[in-house]
Amino acid sequence: MRFVVKLGGAGLEDPKLLHACGKAIAEMVADGNQVAVVHGGGVQLTRTLAQLGKKSEFISGLRVTDAETRDAALMVLAGRVNKSLVASLASHGQSAVGLSGGDGHVFRARKKKTTPDLGFVGEIASADSRWLEAIWAMGAVPVISSIALGFDGEYYNINADEMAAACAISTKADALVFLTDVPGVKGADGSVLRWLTLGEIPALEKQQIIFGGMLPKLNACRQALLNGVKRVRILPAESAVHLPDLCSTRVNDGTEVMVA
């Protein structure tokens, strides 16, 4: 089977969690699956920007990105964070190739039109999975940072959830899994919803039960499901050990997002 795993937050920050995620992904490949990893790195980027004396600002879960912030994102996401993931997979005997969305024109971006303007924040305009297919053919794991090249020659910061959905759609993945800092999508009573349909999301958003960074994540889930991805699951990074079991056994952690 073909999986896209989106990794962010503590899964990138905590060495033990990163080790566990790398181990689980390596096991998935050993079981005969093809896996692509898409990652963010917002915590690391925010910390680096603070060290540079820049304050981070977010609107509806998206980072306001001026040219200096964009350049820092290139350095942090396509650099240190990406290579730490490649190293984690290598420590489990799994070869990996780190790249950004701009490499090989795997993902092309256009500026996201928003009010207010978010700067160098983009959205996916097109995808070409041939490089990912080539990496899979070599038995390796593509590790993709959430940066893409625009048709104007500028690099754009892409929401990693959106990038993961675009990756799953373009590669015709069987499943898309978001490894997150939260146990799943929570309902009005604060408990984790084991199943969530696309039709239920607007009411939860209107009641502000779903807000912040969960909004772009669920929009990414919607895009993936409506464009051919069969399964989408939001799973806490602590449960990465269950990744190899997603298709063979019942996994109770996290939230399964479904069309209906």
N, C-alpha and C positions, 0 to 999 in steps of 0.2 A: 504494500500500500504506500501511498504518497502522503506525507505529512508536512505541514508548515507549522513550526513552533515559534511563537513570539515570546521573547524573553525581555523582561525589564525590571526595574526597581531592585528589590533586595536580591533577586536571582542573579543580578550582576554585581551587587555590592558586597554580599556576604560570601566569603570564600567557601564555607561549607555548603551553602545552597548552590553556588556556582559549580562546585565539584559534583554535587548530586545531580544537577541538571545535565552536566556533561556526561556523566555515567549513564543516565537514563537514555539520552540521545544516542550514545554509542551502542547501547543494548538494542535500541530500535533498529539501527542499521544492521547490527549483527543478526537480527531476526529476519532480515531480507527487505526491510522497508527503505524507502528513499525519504530523507528528511532534509528540509531547508530550515535554517534558523534566521529569523529576523529580530533584530534587537534595537532597543532604544538606548537610554543612558541619561535620562533627564536628571537624576540625582547627581551623577558625576559631573554633568554639564553645569548644573546650578552651582555646585561647589567650586568648580574651576572659574566660573564667572565671578563668584564672590571673591576669590583670590585675586582676580583682575580688577576688583573694585566696581563690578557691574551688578546691579540688582536685577533679578529675574522677575518678569511680569507675565501673567497668564490671563487669557480671556477665553472663557468656555473650554478650559482644559488645554488650550493651545498656547505655545510660548510665543510672545512677541519677539521677533528676531530681526535686529538691525544687522548691518554688515559685520560689525565686530563680533556679535553673538554668533552669526552664521559661521565665521571663520573659526571661532572656538568650537562650534559643533563639529566642524570637519576634523579638527585636531583630536577632540575627545571621542566622538562616536566612531568615525572611520579609522581612528588611530588606536588609542590605548584600550578602549572598551572592546572593539572588534578583535584585537589581537589577543586579549585576555581570554576571550571565548574560544578562539582557535587553539590557544595553549591548553585550555581546559579539556577540549576534545582530544587533543594529542596526548594528554596525560593518561587517557583511557585507551590509547592505541587506535584512535579514530582520526584519520586524516581529514583536514578541513581547509577550505579556501576562503579567506576573508576578503570581502569586497564591499564597496558602497553601491548604491543604486546607479551611480554614474558610470561605473566600470562596465565596459562593453555595451553601454546604453541599455542595460538590463531594464532600468526604469527611467523614463523621461518625465520631467515635471513641468508644470506651469504654475505661475503665481496664483495662490489662493485669493480670490476676491472676497474681501470681508470689510465690514464696517464695525469698528475702526480698522484701519490697515494694519496687518500683522508683520509687514516687512518681508523678509526672505523666507516666508512660510509657503510651501508649495503643496500641490496635490498631484497625484499620479495622472499623467496624460496618456501614457502608453507603456507597454511592457513587452519585452522580448526575452523569452525563457531559454533561448538556445544555449547561452553560457551556463545556465543552471543545469540544463540537460547534459551538457558536456562534463560538468563536474560530477554529476551523479553517475555518468557512464564510467568514470574513473574510480567509483566506490567512495568518493569523498562527500563531505557535507558543505554546501555553500552557507556561509555566515555573512549576512547582509546587514549593513548599518543603514539607518533610516535617513539617508542623504541621497538626493537624486539631482541629476543635471538637467537644467532647463534648456529649451530650444534657443534661448537667448544667450547661452554660454555661462549662465550663472548657476551656482549650486544653491539648492533650496533644502531647508530643513523640512522633513516630512514627518507627520505624526506616525510613530512606529506601528500603531494598530492599523492605520490605513495602509501602510506599506505591506504589512503582513497579509491583509485581505487581498491586496492587488497581487501579491506573490502567489497566494493560494488559488486565485482565479486564473492567473496566467498559466500556471503549471497544472491546472485541472486536478488540484489536490483532493484526496478523499476526506481529509480532516484538517481543520485549523484549530490549534490550541493556544490560548493565551495563558501564559504563566504569570501570575500577578502577585501583588503584595496583600491582596484581600482574599478572604475565603470564597468569594463568589459574589453574585448580585444579591443584595439584601432587599427583602420586602418591607412593608410598612411596619411590621412588628420587629424588625431587626434581624430576623432569621434568614439564613441563606436559602434562596429559591433554587431547588434542585433542577427545575425545568422552567424555562421562560420562553414564551412565544413572541414573535415580532409584534403581534397585535396588542400585546400587553404593555409594551414599552412606552408608548405615548402617554398613557394615563399615569404611569409611575414617574415619568419626567415632569408632567404637569403638576403633580403633587410634590415635586422636588424630593422624591424618595431616591431617584437617580439623578446625580448631578456631577459637576466637575469632570475629572478625568474618565469617569465611567461613560460619559456621553459619547466621545469619539470612539471608545472601545465598542459600544453597542452598535454604533453606526457602522463600524467595520464588520461586525458580525452580520448585520443586515445585508451589506453589500456582498459579502461572501456567500451567504445562503441564497440570495436571489440571483446569483450568477454561477450556480452549479456546484458549489462546495457542499458536500453531503452532510458533514457534521462540524459543529462549532462548539467548543467548550471553553469556559473560563475556569481555570484551575489555579489554586494557590501554589506558589513556587515550592512550598514545603512538601507538596504532594507530587513533585516531579517524578518520584520513584514509581508512580502509577502510570507514567506515560507508555511504557511498553505493553501495559495491560488494557489500554483503552478499547481495543478491538476484540479482545478475546475473553475478557471478564467484565463483571459489573463494577464500575467505579462510582462511588457515592459522593466523592468530594467535588466541590465547585458547582458551577451552573451550566447545564446544557441549554444552549439557545437554539430554538427550532422555528421553522417557518410557521407551523400551526400545530 
